[in-house]
């Protein structure tokens, strides 16, 4: 595998995450609730992957029951709770503040990875973290002028979304020590679907599924912004430090801003272009070269096909 390919895979996953706003906005307009959208994402991805693996290699669906803790981590603690905290933060504070707090995730990953995986805080990594946070603030408009206010609940839910978003990289790293990328991804969504669906009341929105436009966006959300995004990111994670992968994934808000301009005609302001450049600079900065280790010895067994 080319040394840069894992980072490219992580970046591609972040790109597909970045276009999620197009599909989600349309589904909200049609009448689906945020929790229903979470359930739809998990159900679509889990069903599609189960059928794919039944035909490709059914053995990939075999896991040790004791390892369910990893998928409770990736599927419920990370995927479901991250989405719930983000939506709650948007309810009690502004979308801009919610998004900037979400992107505290790389800092959480770097801290956890230092203690769990012994990934060192390099100068480049620290600078990239700070640069990423500043760039995201420009992209969503919190900088250069901040005119909003934030409640304690807004801060709590916003930081919670960043924390749970970060935990996918952590739980995923442990799961990948034992299982293939596809196995980790499919059980992430199976556990997420089991947890989210009963609370979503998706059955009460059955009339919305007769809308062709709804299915177009459901397929886009499920295939591109969920299935491919998580597969690419998880595959890249097999060969990339969790902290570096998380920083690389912060091109997501940049893509989201560009898509909102192209699809919905939302005009980007001068500082948002500055933010895009700053985030891209952070992505380039985190790609350390030379003799620095990309992975540790304990991760050398990861990279199964």
N, C-alpha and C positions, 0 to 999 in steps of 0.2 A: 504494500500500500504506500502510495506517495505520502511523504511527511505532511504535506499541506491538506491532503484529502479529508482527514477527520474534521479540520476546522471549516473546510468548505461545506461538509455535510451539516455541521452545526449551524453555519450561516444560512444554508438552504432551508433548514427547519425553521429558523427564525423568520425567514422571508415569508414562508407559508403561514406562520403565526401572525405576521404583520398584516396579511390581507383579510384576517378574520372579521375585521370591522365591517367590511362590505356585506358579508353574509349575515352577520348578527344583526346589523342595523335593519336589513330587509326583513328578517324574521320577527324582530320587534314590531316593525310596522304592520306586518301581517296579523300579529296578535299574540305571539308566543311570549311567555314570561322568561326572565333570565334563568331561573332554575330549570324550566322546561328545555331551554337551549342547552344547558349543561347536560341534561339527561339525553337529549338527542345526540349530542356529540359523542357521549360515552357509548350509547346503544349502537349507533351507526358503526363506529370504529370496532367495537368488540364483535359484533355480528359478522362484519366483513372479514375481520382477521381470523375468526374461528373457521369460517367456510374456506378461506384461503389455505389455512394450515391443515385442514382435513384432507384437502387434495394434494398439497405440496409435501407435507411431512407431519402426520398426526402425532409423531413422537414429541414434537415441540410443544404439544399441549399438556405433556406430563410434567407435573411438579411435585415436589415433596410438600405435604400438607404443612409441615413445620415452617416452610419458607413463605407461607402466606403472609407472614408479618412484613415482608418486603413489599408486597403488592397492596397490603393495607396502607403502607407508607406512600407508595407512588400513586395509588388510585384514589384512596379516600383522604388521607391526611394531606397529600399534596394537591391532586387534581380537583377534588370536590371542594375542599376547604379554601383553596386559593381562589377559586371562582366565587364562592359564597362571600368571602371577606371582601373581594374586590367590588362585587355588586352592592354589598352593604355600605362600603366606604363611599360609593357613588351616591347612595341614598342620603347619607348624612353630611356629605361635603361635596366639593366640586369634582368633576371628572379629572381636571388638571392635577389637583392635589392627589387624588387617588392614584393616578398613573405614575406620578413622580415617586410616591411612597412605594408603589409596586417595584420600582427599579432600585430599591434598596436591596433587592434579591442578590446581586453579585457580592455585596458586602457580607451578607449572611453566609453565602456559599464559601467565600474566602475564609471567613472565621471558622466555620464548621470543618472545612477541608484541612485547615492548619492542624486541628486537634485530632481529627478522625483519620485523615490520610497522610498527615505529615507534609502537606504541601506548603512550601515556604512562601512568606510574603516577600517577593522580589520587588526591587525598586520599580520595575516596569509595571508590575501587577498593581501596586498601590497607586501609581500615577494614573494607570488606565481606569481604575475604579473611580477615582475622583473625577477624571475627565469625562467618563461615561455619565456620571450623575449630573454633572454640570451641563453636558450636552443634551441629556433628556429634559432637563429643566427648561432649556431654551426651546427645544422642539415642541413641548406642550404649552409653552407660554408662561410658565411660572417666573422665569427670568426673561428680560432684565428688570421688569417691574412686577412686584407682588402686591396685589390689592385685596387678596382674599383673607379669610380667617378660617381656622380649623378647630373643631371641637375635639374633646378628649376621645370620644367614640370614633370620630373620623380618623384621628391619628392612630388609634388602636387597631381599627379594621384595616387601614392602609398599610401599617407595618405588618399586620397579620398576613395580608395578601403577599407581601414581599417575602416573608418568612416561609409560608407554605409553598410559594412558587420556587423558592430556593431548594426546598427539601426534595424536589423531584430529582435534582442532580445528586443529592446525597443518598437517598434510598435506591435510586437507579444504579449508582456505582456499586453498592453492595449486591444488588440483584444480578448485575452483569458478571459478577465473579462466579456465578453458578449457572446462569442461563443465557441463551441466545437472545439477541436483540428483539426478535419477533415474539419470543415467549414473554419477555419482560413487558413489551408494549401491549400485547393482547390481554394479559392479566391485569395490567394497570387499568384498562378500560372496562374489563369485566367487573372488577371490584368497584370502580367508579359508578358503573351503571346500576349495580346492585344497591349501592348506597344512595344514589341521587334519585332514581326513578320513583320509588314509593312516596317521596316527599314533593315531587314535581307536579303531581296531579296531571300528568301528560294526557291521560285518558279524557280529561275534560275539554281538551283542545282537539278532539278527533275530527271536528268539522273543518279545521284548518288544513288538514292533510289532503283535502280534495282540491286544493289550490296548486296548479302547476308551478306557479312562481315560488311557492313554498318548497316544493320538492327540488327545484333548481338550486335554491339556496341551502337546503338541507344536504344535498349531495356535495355542493361546494364546500360547506362547512365540515362535513364528515370526511370527505376524501382528501381535500387539499390542506385545510387549516387544522385538521385533527390527525388523521391517519398518517399522511405523508410527513407532516411536521414532526410528530413524535417519533416516527420511525427514523427519519434522517437525524434528528437531534440525538436520539438514544444510540444510534449506530456510531455517530461521531464521538459520543461520550466514552466509548470503549477505548479510545486512544488519546483522549485529551483530558487534562486535569479539569476537575469539576469547576474550579474557580475561573479558569480561562474560557471554558465552554460557556459559562454563565455570562461573562463579559461579552463574548462574541455574539451571544443571543440578543444583546441589547440593540442590535440593528432593527429589531422588531418595531419600536416606535417610529423609527425613521421611515420604514416601509409603510407603516400605518398612516403617517402624515402624507406621504406621497400619494397613496391610494385614495385618501379622502379628497385630495385635490383633483386627481384624475377622474374619479367616479362621481363624487358629489359636488365637485366644483368649489370646494372650500379653499380659499386663497391662503397661501403660506406667506407669513410676514418675514421681514428681513432677518429677524433674530432666529426664526425657525430654520431658515437656510443655514445660518451660523451653527445652530444646534446639530443639524444633519452632518455638517463638516466635522464638528467636534466629536460626535459619536463614531463616525467613520475613522477618524484619527485614532480614537481609543481602540477600535477593532484592530487596526494595523499595529498599534503599539503592543498589544497583548500577544502578538504572534512572535514570540521570542525565538531567536535563531542561535546558531552557534552550537556550543557543546552543552548548553543547558538541557536538563532532562525534561522531556515532555511527559513521560509517565514514570512511575516508581516501580521498583522491582515487584512489589506485591500486586501490581496491576498488569504484569506481563502476560498473565494467562487470560486476559480479557480479549477481545477481538475474535471470538468465534464467528463463523459465518452464519 
